[in-house]
């Protein structure tokens, strides 16, 4: 098939690359000339494990192309994916200006039947708005389909190539056939392509992410209770997660969720509810709990240092919102940095991938180091904010020789409490004694 993908951000680049991997001819379109030039020359613009290999292969094989020209990019395409930003607008509602702007442009240049696919996470009713925007300038046949993505950063290629389900929102039999043919290579093992109406598909994405965010915040609340009752959240998590009605995933307590999906999608669903006069109390609480959880370590740190962080220096391991990504959107580490520096402390940080993005965002507010051990030099304590694999089994002999004080504040519960305390560390984690 010939496919166009409008937008070369995280979703667009993964989508275009993975579709080209199954033999489709894909043209990705973006208004950013610099980004298009880099991609055309084989320079990948996001960090995602496993993506670069197939990106370079399909670029070399001529199945993957990039352009800034919308008309040229969609000219021969049977399917046009819209993978455009939907940032939070006023009050948290998703801003559709980019999607509707492209839809309006498409209406001026379409000349034959196309399936227009909303791949971005969009509020309920967006497919209708996209259809109306195109129809203002084009009277020919076309269908607008909702096909939300369920990609986890860090394993997005596997998620795309072997999806546990594909959700397609359309009432058009013609569009169903096109989408069925497109996804056939990805569901050969029998995982379902679930067809539904457009509004239900749009809501499915928000519902899924909001439910997962609810599980995280619920477990963080349980961790708070464990700290007050003297229970161990790891034991509680194992007991709860073994119930197959609940499952063990997304039950790990920590310093909150971040990234591009959960915070934005929770906000957007709350706003969608308010627009129809429904008070979504559970989701408001989820959001409130998560915001507080990002700073959960700060009172522990202040208490240990007698409420005076002036002149204290901290090593921070991890800046990305989660491992295996360079995404720092709503990352808890950024909240910790703000709180620590506001209290008069300094911070030296290390992250395997996210440091360039942090430096673009906050400049030289902190020191950036070349290794996790360099970050420890002169530090009064180590703070762990992201559960990168290399942080799980560090060289404690090396740490002992560098860290100024044997103090660790672990926001991701990486270590066994007894193991660390037996080495003489003051060790604070989440929901454990």
Secondary structure, 3 states (H helix, E strand, C coil): CEEEEECCCHHHHHHHHHHHHCCCEEEEECCCHHHHHHHHCCCCCCCCCCHHHHHHHHHHCCCEEEECCHHHHHCCCCEEEECCCCCECHHHCECCHHHHHHHHHHHHHCCCCCEEEECCCCCCCHHHHHHHHHHCCCCCCCEEEECCCCCCCCCHHHHHHCCCEEEEECCCHHHHHHHHHHHHHHCCCCCEEEEECHHHHHHHHHHHHHHHHHHHHHHHHHHHHHHHHCCCHHHHHHHHHCCCCCCCCCCCCCCCCCCCCHHHHHHHHHHHHHHCCCCCHHHHHHHHHHHHHCCHHHHHHHHHCCCCCCCCEEEEECCCCCCCCCCCCCCHHHHHHHHHHHCCCEEEEECCCCHHHHHHHHCCCCEECCCCCHHHCCCCEEEECCCCHHHCCCCHHHHHHHCCCCEEEECCCCCCHHHHHHCCCEEECCCCC
